[in-house]
Amino acid sequence: MKTLKKFLVAASFSLLAAGISATAHAQEVWKLGTAAQPGTVLYDIVMKFINDFNAAAGAELKMEYQLVGNEQEMHQQVVRGRLQAGASSFAGGAILVPEGAVFQTPYLWKNNEERMWVTDNFGVPLAKKLFAEKGLELILVADVGWNDVICKTACLTPESIKGQKMRVSPSQASRITFKQLGANGVQMPLTEAWPGLQSGLVVGADLPFLFYVTTPAAQSAPHYVLTRHYHHDSTFIVNKALFDGMKPELRAKLLKALPDVAWARKQVADTEGPKMKEFVAKGGFVHQLTDAQREAWAAVIRPGEAEMVQSIGGKAQEVMDALKKGKVAFAARK
């Protein structure tokens, strides 16, 4: 009897040890949260990163896509470790790093070449420090696209926005844009914007086209006006404690799997035109503006720059100074 008892106890310990060993060697799974949805170039860029990393990481770590419609909530979940990584924009991260809105200062950039060079060489190094202070590792900055105005009816001039109820994002760039236009701004997260537009609670907003066209807004607010008032950079983030705790060789694989910035930007640029044509063919409206028409919008919106930077607070002025220093350096290269 004692022998049988010893055998059972020993067997139990063996099974327990085997279970612990199996658990210890189980593949770890990371979730990457994003509002980018299947069928969009933004989703394709995210999935290229995920698939390339999974192929390199093997059985050690697996990353999975997680749809999170509320970008502000996604950032908070990454900081708390409930999600391990995320893909969004500086606007989506404004709840944690409000200074990111400076990159979206209305009518800051003369052209795409200036924007990309200054962002990469003067903006990103500073942004990485700001994100790190909030517990996030900023591992990539690429493109989402230009923000334009969307409306339920054609809103082709700054005057057409005055007094209208417009959805304002949590970003100060969106707030100052509609304040300068004299709109009745209603701040709401993306998840509330779609029913707001459908019900008429708001009659317009501002969004980048490649995201807009995948949402219900494309039906309820079918007029897309190419104001090009500010630009959205895409941001890939990782919980900083997890990133710092990764084995060096695994961290190197993660960074190597990131999409090439030039390639990612080209995907966005090359996709927008054809998608606009598809949208128009289905009954939507894309309103092109002349340089003079766009300058009429800029003349109203641009004077709000100082107020925007002041309202952001924190190190917003430091970011603005860095970007303007970059603009001077870019001009000197010419």
C-alpha positions as CSV (number, residue, x, y, z in Angstrom):
1,M,0.0,0.0,0.0
2,K,2.8,2.4,0.9
3,T,4.6,1.5,-2.3
4,L,1.5,2.3,-4.3
5,K,1.1,5.6,-2.5
6,K,4.7,6.6,-3.1
7,F,4.2,5.7,-6.8
8,L,1.1,7.9,-7.1
9,V,2.8,10.8,-5.4
10,A,5.8,10.5,-7.6
11,A,3.6,10.3,-10.7
12,S,1.7,13.3,-9.7
13,F,4.9,15.3,-9.2
14,S,6.1,14.1,-12.6
15,L,2.9,15.2,-14.3
16,L,3.0,18.6,-12.5
17,A,6.6,19.2,-13.6
18,A,5.7,18.2,-17.2
19,G,2.8,20.7,-17.1
20,I,5.0,23.4,-15.8
21,S,7.6,22.7,-18.4
22,A,5.1,22.7,-21.2
23,T,3.6,26.0,-20.0
24,A,7.1,27.6,-19.7
25,H,7.8,26.6,-23.3
26,A,4.4,27.5,-24.7
27,Q,4.5,30.0,-27.5
28,E,3.8,33.6,-26.3
29,V,1.1,35.5,-28.1
30,W,1.1,39.3,-28.6
31,K,-1.9,41.3,-29.7
32,L,-1.5,44.3,-32.0
33,G,-4.5,46.6,-31.7
34,T,-5.5,48.9,-34.6
35,A,-8.5,50.5,-36.2
36,A,-7.3,49.5,-39.7
37,Q,-9.7,47.0,-41.2
38,P,-9.3,44.3,-43.8
39,G,-9.6,45.5,-47.4
40,T,-7.5,48.6,-46.8
41,V,-3.9,49.4,-47.6
42,L,-3.4,50.4,-43.9
43,Y,-4.4,46.9,-42.8
44,D,-2.2,45.4,-45.5
45,I,0.8,47.3,-44.1
46,V,0.0,46.2,-40.6
47,M,-0.4,42.6,-41.7
48,K,2.9,42.6,-43.6
49,F,4.7,43.6,-40.3
50,I,2.8,40.9,-38.4
51,N,3.5,38.2,-40.9
52,D,7.1,39.1,-41.5
53,F,7.7,39.1,-37.7
54,N,5.9,35.8,-37.2
55,A,8.0,34.1,-39.9
56,A,11.2,35.4,-38.3
57,A,10.2,34.7,-34.7
58,G,9.3,31.1,-35.2
59,A,7.8,29.3,-32.2
60,E,9.1,31.8,-29.7
61,L,6.6,34.5,-30.1
62,K,3.5,35.1,-32.3
63,M,1.8,38.4,-33.0
64,E,-1.9,38.6,-33.9
65,Y,-4.1,41.4,-35.3
66,Q,-6.8,42.8,-33.0
67,L,-9.4,45.2,-34.3
68,V,-9.9,48.1,-31.8
69,G,-12.2,50.8,-33.1
70,N,-11.4,53.3,-30.3
71,E,-7.8,54.4,-30.9
72,Q,-7.6,56.2,-27.6
73,E,-8.6,53.1,-25.7
74,M,-6.1,51.0,-27.7
75,H,-3.2,53.2,-26.6
76,Q,-4.3,52.9,-23.0
77,Q,-4.5,49.1,-23.3
78,V,-0.9,49.0,-24.7
79,V,0.4,51.1,-21.8
80,R,-1.4,48.8,-19.3
81,G,-0.1,45.6,-21.1
82,R,-3.5,44.3,-22.0
83,L,-2.4,44.8,-25.6
84,Q,1.2,44.4,-26.4
85,A,1.5,46.5,-29.5
86,G,-0.6,48.9,-31.7
87,A,-0.8,50.8,-35.0
88,S,-2.5,54.1,-35.1
89,S,-1.5,57.8,-35.7
90,F,-0.4,60.8,-33.6
91,A,-4.1,61.8,-33.4
92,G,-5.0,58.4,-32.0
93,G,-2.3,58.7,-29.4
94,A,-3.2,62.3,-28.4
95,I,-4.7,61.0,-25.2
96,L,-1.3,59.9,-23.9
97,V,1.1,62.0,-26.0
98,P,-0.8,65.2,-26.9
99,E,2.4,66.8,-28.3
100,G,2.0,64.4,-31.3
101,A,-0.7,66.8,-32.6
102,V,2.1,69.3,-33.4
103,F,3.0,67.0,-36.4
104,Q,-0.5,67.7,-37.7
105,T,-0.3,71.5,-37.4
106,P,-2.7,72.8,-40.2
107,Y,-0.9,73.9,-43.3
108,L,2.6,73.4,-41.7
109,W,4.1,71.7,-44.7
110,K,5.0,73.2,-48.1
111,N,5.0,69.8,-49.8
112,N,5.3,66.1,-49.2
113,E,9.1,66.1,-49.7
114,E,9.6,68.6,-47.0
115,R,7.2,66.9,-44.7
116,M,8.9,63.5,-45.0
117,W,12.4,64.7,-44.6
118,V,11.7,67.0,-41.6
119,T,9.6,64.3,-39.9
120,D,12.2,61.6,-40.3
121,N,15.3,63.7,-39.4
122,F,13.9,66.2,-36.8
123,G,10.5,64.9,-35.6
124,V,10.8,61.2,-35.0
125,P,13.8,61.3,-32.6
126,L,11.9,63.7,-30.4
127,A,8.7,61.8,-30.7
128,K,10.4,58.6,-29.6
129,K,11.5,60.3,-26.4
130,L,7.9,61.6,-25.7
131,F,6.3,58.2,-26.3
132,A,9.0,56.5,-24.1
133,E,8.1,58.9,-21.2
134,K,4.5,57.5,-21.4
135,G,5.5,53.8,-21.4
136,L,5.4,53.3,-25.2
137,E,8.2,52.4,-27.6
138,L,7.6,54.2,-30.9
139,I,9.1,51.8,-33.5
140,L,7.9,53.2,-36.8
141,V,6.4,56.5,-38.2
142,A,5.1,56.3,-41.8
143,D,1.8,57.5,-43.4
144,V,-1.9,57.3,-43.1
145,G,-2.5,60.2,-45.4
146,W,-3.8,63.8,-45.7
147,N,-6.8,64.9,-43.6
148,D,-9.6,66.5,-45.6
149,V,-13.1,67.8,-44.8
150,I,-16.1,65.5,-45.2
151,C,-19.7,66.7,-45.2
152,K,-23.2,65.4,-45.8
153,T,-23.6,68.1,-48.5
154,A,-20.9,69.9,-50.6
155,C,-18.9,72.2,-48.3
156,L,-16.4,73.7,-50.7
157,T,-15.5,76.9,-48.9
158,P,-14.5,77.8,-45.4
159,E,-17.7,79.8,-45.1
160,S,-19.8,76.7,-45.6
161,I,-18.5,75.2,-42.3
162,K,-19.3,78.2,-40.2
163,G,-22.0,77.4,-37.5
164,Q,-22.2,73.7,-38.7
165,K,-22.0,70.8,-36.2
166,M,-18.7,69.1,-37.0
167,R,-17.2,66.0,-35.3
168,V,-13.9,67.0,-33.7
169,S,-11.3,64.3,-32.9
170,P,-9.4,64.3,-29.6
171,S,-6.4,65.9,-31.4
172,Q,-5.9,69.6,-30.9
173,A,-5.2,69.9,-34.7
174,S,-8.8,68.9,-35.3
175,R,-10.1,71.2,-32.6
176,I,-8.2,74.2,-33.8
177,T,-9.2,73.6,-37.4
178,F,-12.9,73.7,-36.7
179,K,-12.6,76.5,-34.2
180,Q,-10.9,78.7,-36.8
181,L,-13.6,77.8,-39.3
182,G,-16.3,78.9,-36.8
183,A,-17.9,75.5,-36.7
184,N,-19.9,74.1,-33.8
185,G,-17.4,71.4,-32.8
186,V,-18.6,68.3,-31.1
187,Q,-15.7,66.1,-29.8
188,M,-16.3,62.4,-30.0
189,P,-14.2,59.2,-30.5
190,L,-14.4,57.4,-33.9
191,T,-16.8,54.8,-32.6
192,E,-19.4,57.5,-31.9
193,A,-18.7,59.5,-35.1
194,W,-20.4,57.0,-37.4
195,P,-23.8,57.0,-35.7
196,G,-23.4,60.8,-35.1
197,L,-23.0,61.4,-38.8
198,Q,-25.9,59.0,-39.7
199,S,-28.3,60.6,-37.2
200,G,-27.4,64.1,-38.1
201,L,-25.9,64.9,-34.7
202,V,-23.0,66.2,-36.7
203,V,-22.9,67.0,-40.4
204,G,-19.2,66.6,-41.1
205,A,-15.7,65.9,-39.8
206,D,-12.2,65.6,-41.1
207,L,-10.6,62.2,-42.0
208,P,-7.9,60.8,-44.2
209,F,-9.5,59.3,-47.3
210,L,-8.1,55.7,-47.1
211,F,-9.6,55.3,-43.7
212,Y,-12.8,57.3,-44.4
213,V,-13.8,55.2,-47.4
214,T,-13.8,52.0,-45.3
215,T,-16.2,53.5,-42.7
216,P,-20.0,54.2,-42.6
217,A,-19.1,57.9,-43.0
218,A,-18.6,57.3,-46.7
219,Q,-22.3,56.7,-47.0
220,S,-23.7,59.2,-44.5
221,A,-21.3,62.0,-45.4
222,P,-20.4,61.3,-49.1
223,H,-18.8,64.7,-49.9
224,Y,-15.0,64.5,-49.6
225,V,-13.3,67.9,-50.0
226,L,-9.5,67.9,-50.7
227,T,-8.6,70.7,-48.3
228,R,-5.3,68.9,-47.4
229,H,-5.3,70.9,-44.2
230,Y,-3.0,68.5,-42.2
231,H,-1.3,65.2,-42.5
232,H,-1.6,62.0,-40.5
233,D,1.5,60.0,-39.8
234,S,1.0,56.3,-39.0
235,T,2.6,55.2,-35.7
236,F,3.6,51.6,-34.6
237,I,4.0,51.2,-30.9
238,V,5.0,48.5,-28.4
239,N,4.6,48.5,-24.6
240,K,8.0,49.8,-23.6
241,A,8.5,47.4,-20.6
242,L,7.9,44.5,-22.9
243,F,10.1,45.9,-25.6
244,D,13.0,46.5,-23.2
245,G,12.6,43.1,-21.7
246,M,12.8,41.2,-25.1
247,K,15.8,39.1,-25.8
248,P,18.1,41.1,-28.0
249,E,17.9,38.7,-30.9
250,L,14.1,38.7,-30.8
251,R,14.0,42.5,-30.5
252,A,16.2,42.7,-33.6
253,K,13.8,40.4,-35.5
254,L,10.9,42.7,-34.5
255,L,12.6,45.8,-35.8
256,K,13.8,44.1,-38.9
257,A,10.2,43.0,-39.7
258,L,9.0,46.6,-39.8
259,P,7.9,47.8,-43.2
260,D,10.3,50.0,-45.0
261,V,9.2,53.6,-44.5
262,A,9.5,54.6,-48.1
263,W,7.7,51.5,-49.2
264,A,4.8,52.1,-46.8
265,R,4.5,55.7,-47.8
266,K,4.4,54.7,-51.5
267,Q,1.6,52.2,-50.8
268,V,-0.6,54.9,-49.3
269,A,0.2,57.4,-52.1
270,D,-0.3,55.0,-54.9
271,T,-3.6,53.6,-53.5
272,E,-5.4,56.9,-52.8
273,G,-6.1,57.9,-56.4
274,P,-7.6,54.6,-57.6
275,K,-9.7,54.3,-54.4
276,M,-11.1,57.8,-55.0
277,K,-12.1,56.8,-58.5
278,E,-13.9,53.7,-57.1
279,F,-15.7,55.9,-54.6
280,V,-16.9,58.3,-57.2
281,A,-18.1,55.4,-59.4
282,K,-20.2,54.2,-56.6
283,G,-21.9,57.6,-56.1
284,G,-19.5,59.4,-53.8
285,F,-18.1,62.9,-54.4
286,V,-14.4,63.9,-54.3
287,H,-14.1,67.6,-54.7
288,Q,-10.8,68.8,-56.1
289,L,-9.6,72.3,-55.1
290,T,-7.4,74.7,-57.0
291,D,-4.4,76.1,-55.2
292,A,-6.3,79.4,-54.7
293,Q,-9.3,77.6,-53.2
294,R,-7.1,75.7,-50.8
295,E,-5.3,78.8,-49.8
296,A,-8.6,80.3,-48.9
297,W,-9.0,77.5,-46.3
298,A,-5.4,78.0,-45.2
299,A,-5.8,81.7,-44.7
300,V,-8.6,81.0,-42.2
301,I,-7.1,78.0,-40.4
302,R,-3.4,78.8,-40.3
303,P,-3.5,81.8,-37.8
304,G,-4.6,79.3,-35.1
305,E,-1.2,77.7,-34.9
306,A,0.1,79.6,-31.8
307,E,-3.1,78.9,-29.9
308,M,-3.0,75.2,-30.8
309,V,0.6,74.8,-29.6
310,Q,-0.2,76.7,-26.4
311,S,-3.4,74.6,-25.7
312,I,-1.4,71.3,-26.1
313,G,1.1,72.4,-23.5
314,G,3.8,70.0,-22.3
315,K,6.6,69.9,-24.7
316,A,4.5,71.1,-27.7
317,Q,6.6,74.2,-28.2
318,E,9.8,72.1,-28.2
319,V,8.3,69.9,-30.9
320,M,7.2,72.8,-33.0
321,D,10.7,74.4,-32.7
322,A,12.3,71.2,-33.8
323,L,10.0,70.9,-36.8
324,K,10.6,74.5,-37.8
325,K,14.3,74.1,-37.4
326,G,14.0,71.1,-39.7
327,K,12.1,73.2,-42.3
328,V,15.0,75.7,-42.3
329,A,17.5,72.8,-42.7
330,F,15.4,71.3,-45.5
331,A,15.3,74.7,-47.4
332,A,19.1,75.0,-47.0
333,R,19.5,71.6,-48.7
334,K,17.9,73.1,-51.8
